[in-house]
């Protein structure tokens, strides 16, 4: 996996924003269609001005890091309004093992 910059995650989240219709269906589709999904929101308290939370794929990323190997995977990002909204998204639609 090529290293993703914060700008790339923001661009992905902004592109996916156009798919959102006020229901969870588009977000669920994004999560199901990708190996790694990150929630992204504007956070001026963070050094780069954005906050992120892994919604899906944390175990895959840990394995890639631990084994120092490259793995081809599908990555996307979903927009969020805040950490609280991202955490709720993780709880409702994300990977269960990330809740612990």
Buried (B, 14 or more C-beta within 10 A) or exposed (E): BEEBEBEEBBEBBEEBEEEBEEEEEBBEEBBEEBBBBBBBBEBEEEEEEBBBBBBBBBEBBEEBEEEEEEEEEEBBBBBBEEBEBBBBBBEEBBBEEBEE
